[in-house]
Amino acid sequence: MSILIFIIGLLFGSFFLVVGTRLPQKEDIIFSRSHCDECHHPLKWYNLIPLFSYIFQKGKCSYCHKKINILNFIVELATGILFLAGYLLYGLSYEFYLYLIVISLMLVIFISDFLYMIILDSALVVASILIIILKFIYLGYISTFMSIFYGIILFLIMYFVQYLGTKIFKKEALGGGDVKLAFVIGLVLDLNLGLIALLLSTFLALPYSIASLYLTKNHEVPYGPFLVGALTIVYLFMDKFSALLTFIFG
């Protein structure tokens, strides 16, 4: 089962790369064939085997012999490891399935936001629908309704932060995708843990923001990866954060 989960992770990692790199550029991912990013030559099935194709082709395209982005290999391997780690941690359970959705969303947002400064609405919608269905099946309609309510509250909080930041700095302080992502955070976590995730994301983004201030010209920071990264951290250590809240507030 562990080997199967790892292989499934590799396959999904390859798919997440396609979603995260092609949809921001308005490319079709359903009917168009996979192709080399340099020469655009259609790829055969044996060029698309996760990890192994990259290794056997020595990191180069079989047709134009130009280097394949190492990101392909890294994302496929990371997804396989993360899927396997979730299975070893949770087993086949509600927590594991929710973990897979969170990790999948994290990977897609990391790719699209860091490369193109875009958080895909389609990824947020699919993740939200899957989470709602999963919660309804395992936790019932009352818990699902409350999760949706928490998501709306966090969405409104982030929308207010966006509005306030835009007024103060006279330019868009947060992207629309960041605000929508707050809904997913509330959907996965409760309100208190969701607020902790929002707070944690600012600390995660701080070093990158400082570096961006000195090293880049536009000073734009892709905030989505830090938001979904904070969501993942809080979800993985939910009991620890809950204990911290109990200790602080009683």
C-alpha positions as CSV (number, residue, x, y, z in Angstrom):
1,M,0.0,0.0,0.0
2,S,2.8,2.4,0.8
3,I,4.4,1.8,-2.6
4,L,1.1,2.3,-4.3
5,I,0.5,5.6,-2.4
6,F,3.9,6.8,-3.4
7,I,3.4,6.0,-7.1
8,I,0.0,7.7,-7.0
9,G,1.8,10.7,-5.5
10,L,4.3,10.7,-8.4
11,L,1.5,10.7,-10.9
12,F,-0.4,13.5,-9.2
13,G,2.8,15.5,-9.0
14,S,3.2,15.3,-12.7
15,F,-0.5,16.4,-13.1
16,F,0.0,19.3,-10.6
17,L,2.9,20.6,-12.7
18,V,0.6,20.6,-15.8
19,V,-2.1,22.5,-13.9
20,G,0.2,25.0,-12.2
21,T,2.2,25.9,-15.4
22,R,-0.4,25.7,-18.2
23,L,-3.6,27.0,-16.8
24,P,-2.0,30.4,-15.8
25,Q,-1.0,30.7,-19.5
26,K,-4.6,29.8,-20.7
27,E,-3.4,26.5,-22.2
28,D,-5.7,23.5,-22.5
29,I,-4.8,20.7,-20.2
30,I,-7.5,18.2,-21.2
31,F,-7.4,17.8,-24.9
32,S,-3.9,19.0,-25.8
33,R,-1.0,16.6,-25.7
34,S,2.0,17.1,-23.5
35,H,4.9,18.8,-25.2
36,C,8.4,20.0,-24.6
37,D,8.4,23.5,-23.2
38,E,11.4,24.5,-25.5
39,C,10.7,22.9,-28.9
40,H,7.0,22.1,-28.3
41,H,7.4,18.6,-29.8
42,P,4.6,16.3,-28.6
43,L,5.9,13.8,-26.1
44,K,5.5,10.0,-26.2
45,W,4.2,8.0,-23.2
46,Y,7.7,6.9,-22.3
47,N,8.7,10.6,-22.0
48,L,6.2,11.2,-19.3
49,I,7.0,8.5,-16.7
50,P,7.4,10.4,-13.4
51,L,11.1,10.6,-12.2
52,F,12.3,7.8,-14.5
53,S,11.9,9.7,-17.8
54,Y,13.9,12.6,-16.3
55,I,16.7,10.3,-15.1
56,F,16.9,8.1,-18.3
57,Q,16.9,11.2,-20.5
58,K,19.6,12.8,-18.3
59,G,17.4,15.8,-17.7
60,K,17.2,16.7,-21.4
61,C,14.4,16.6,-24.0
62,S,14.7,13.6,-26.3
63,Y,14.0,15.8,-29.4
64,C,15.8,19.1,-29.0
65,H,18.2,18.0,-26.2
66,K,17.7,21.1,-24.2
67,K,17.5,20.9,-20.4
68,I,14.2,20.0,-18.8
69,N,13.4,22.2,-15.8
70,I,14.6,20.5,-12.7
71,L,11.3,21.7,-11.1
72,N,9.6,18.7,-12.8
73,F,11.7,16.2,-11.0
74,I,11.5,18.0,-7.7
75,V,7.7,18.4,-7.7
76,E,7.1,14.8,-8.7
77,L,9.4,13.4,-6.0
78,A,8.1,15.8,-3.4
79,T,4.5,14.9,-4.1
80,G,5.2,11.2,-3.9
81,I,7.0,11.7,-0.5
82,L,4.3,13.9,0.9
83,F,1.5,11.5,-0.1
84,L,3.4,8.6,1.5
85,A,4.1,10.6,4.6
86,G,0.4,11.4,5.0
87,Y,-0.5,7.7,4.6
88,L,2.1,6.7,7.2
89,L,0.9,9.4,9.6
90,Y,-2.9,9.0,9.2
91,G,-3.6,5.7,7.5
92,L,-6.6,5.5,5.2
93,S,-8.8,7.9,7.2
94,Y,-10.7,11.1,7.0
95,E,-7.6,13.0,8.2
96,F,-5.6,11.4,5.4
97,Y,-8.1,12.3,2.6
98,L,-8.3,15.9,3.9
99,Y,-4.5,16.0,4.1
100,L,-4.3,15.0,0.4
101,I,-6.5,17.8,-0.6
102,V,-4.6,20.4,1.4
103,I,-1.2,19.1,0.2
104,S,-2.4,19.1,-3.4
105,L,-3.7,22.6,-3.2
106,M,-0.4,23.7,-1.6
107,L,1.6,22.3,-4.4
108,V,-0.5,23.8,-7.2
109,I,-0.5,27.2,-5.5
110,F,3.3,27.1,-4.9
111,I,3.8,26.4,-8.6
112,S,1.4,28.9,-10.1
113,D,1.9,31.8,-7.6
114,F,5.7,31.7,-7.5
115,L,6.0,31.4,-11.3
116,Y,3.1,33.5,-12.5
117,M,1.8,35.4,-9.4
118,I,-1.6,33.7,-9.9
119,I,-3.7,31.6,-7.6
120,L,-6.0,29.5,-9.8
121,D,-9.7,29.9,-9.1
122,S,-10.3,26.4,-10.5
123,A,-7.9,24.9,-7.9
124,L,-9.7,26.7,-5.1
125,V,-13.1,25.7,-6.3
126,V,-12.2,22.0,-6.8
127,A,-10.5,21.9,-3.3
128,S,-13.5,23.6,-1.6
129,I,-16.0,21.2,-3.2
130,L,-13.9,18.1,-2.3
131,I,-13.5,19.3,1.3
132,I,-17.3,20.0,1.7
133,I,-18.2,16.5,0.3
134,L,-15.6,14.9,2.5
135,K,-16.8,16.7,5.6
136,F,-20.4,15.9,4.8
137,I,-19.7,12.2,4.4
138,Y,-17.6,11.8,7.6
139,L,-18.8,14.6,9.9
140,G,-22.4,15.3,8.9
141,Y,-24.3,18.3,7.7
142,I,-24.0,20.4,10.9
143,S,-20.2,20.2,11.1
144,T,-20.1,20.9,7.3
145,F,-22.3,23.9,7.7
146,M,-20.1,25.3,10.5
147,S,-17.0,24.8,8.4
148,I,-18.6,26.8,5.6
149,F,-19.5,29.5,8.1
150,Y,-15.9,29.7,9.3
151,G,-14.7,29.9,5.8
152,I,-17.0,32.8,5.1
153,I,-15.8,34.6,8.3
154,L,-12.1,34.3,7.3
155,F,-13.0,35.3,3.7
156,L,-14.6,38.5,5.1
157,I,-11.6,39.2,7.4
158,M,-9.2,38.9,4.5
159,Y,-11.4,41.0,2.3
160,F,-11.4,43.7,4.9
161,V,-7.6,43.5,5.1
162,Q,-7.4,43.8,1.4
163,Y,-9.7,46.8,1.4
164,L,-7.8,48.5,4.2
165,G,-4.4,47.8,2.6
166,T,-5.5,49.2,-0.7
167,K,-6.8,52.4,0.9
168,I,-3.6,52.9,2.9
169,F,-1.0,52.0,0.2
170,K,-3.0,53.3,-2.7
171,K,-2.6,50.0,-4.6
172,E,-3.8,46.4,-4.4
173,A,-2.4,45.0,-1.1
174,L,-3.7,41.5,-1.6
175,G,-4.7,39.5,-4.6
176,G,-8.2,38.2,-5.0
177,G,-6.8,34.6,-4.9
178,D,-5.4,35.3,-1.4
179,V,-8.8,36.4,-0.2
180,K,-10.5,33.4,-1.7
181,L,-7.8,31.1,-0.2
182,A,-8.8,32.3,3.3
183,F,-12.2,30.7,2.7
184,V,-10.5,27.3,2.1
185,I,-8.4,27.8,5.3
186,G,-11.6,28.4,7.3
187,L,-13.2,25.3,5.7
188,V,-10.3,23.1,6.7
189,L,-9.7,24.6,10.2
190,D,-12.1,26.0,12.7
191,L,-12.2,29.8,13.2
192,N,-9.5,30.0,16.0
193,L,-7.0,27.8,14.2
194,G,-7.8,29.6,10.9
195,L,-6.9,32.9,12.5
196,I,-3.6,31.4,13.7
197,A,-2.9,30.2,10.2
198,L,-3.5,33.7,8.8
199,L,-1.1,35.1,11.5
200,L,1.5,32.5,10.9
201,S,1.5,33.2,7.2
202,T,2.6,36.8,7.8
203,F,5.7,35.5,9.8
204,L,6.4,32.9,7.0
205,A,6.3,35.6,4.4
206,L,8.3,38.2,6.3
207,P,11.9,36.9,5.3
208,Y,10.9,36.6,1.7
209,S,9.3,40.1,1.7
210,I,12.4,41.7,3.2
211,A,14.6,39.9,0.6
212,S,12.2,41.0,-2.2
213,L,12.4,44.6,-1.0
214,Y,16.2,44.7,-1.6
215,L,16.6,42.3,-4.5
216,T,13.7,42.9,-6.8
217,K,12.3,46.0,-8.5
218,N,8.6,45.5,-8.3
219,H,8.6,44.3,-4.6
220,E,5.7,42.0,-5.3
221,V,5.4,39.0,-3.0
222,P,3.4,35.9,-3.9
223,Y,1.5,35.6,-0.7
224,G,-0.5,32.5,-1.6
225,P,2.3,30.0,-1.0
226,F,2.7,31.3,2.5
227,L,-1.0,31.2,3.3
228,V,-1.4,27.6,2.1
229,G,2.0,26.7,3.8
230,A,0.6,28.1,7.1
231,L,-2.6,26.1,6.5
232,T,-0.6,22.9,6.0
233,I,1.6,23.5,9.1
234,V,-1.4,24.2,11.4
235,Y,-3.3,21.2,10.0
236,L,-0.4,18.9,10.6
237,F,0.1,20.2,14.2
238,M,-3.5,20.9,15.0
239,D,-3.4,19.3,18.4
240,K,-0.3,21.4,19.4
241,F,-1.9,24.7,18.2
242,S,-5.2,23.8,20.0
243,A,-3.2,23.1,23.2
244,L,-1.5,26.4,22.8
245,L,-4.8,28.2,22.5
246,T,-6.2,26.4,25.5
247,F,-3.1,27.4,27.5
248,I,-3.3,31.0,26.5
249,F,-7.1,31.6,26.7
250,G,-8.1,28.8,29.1
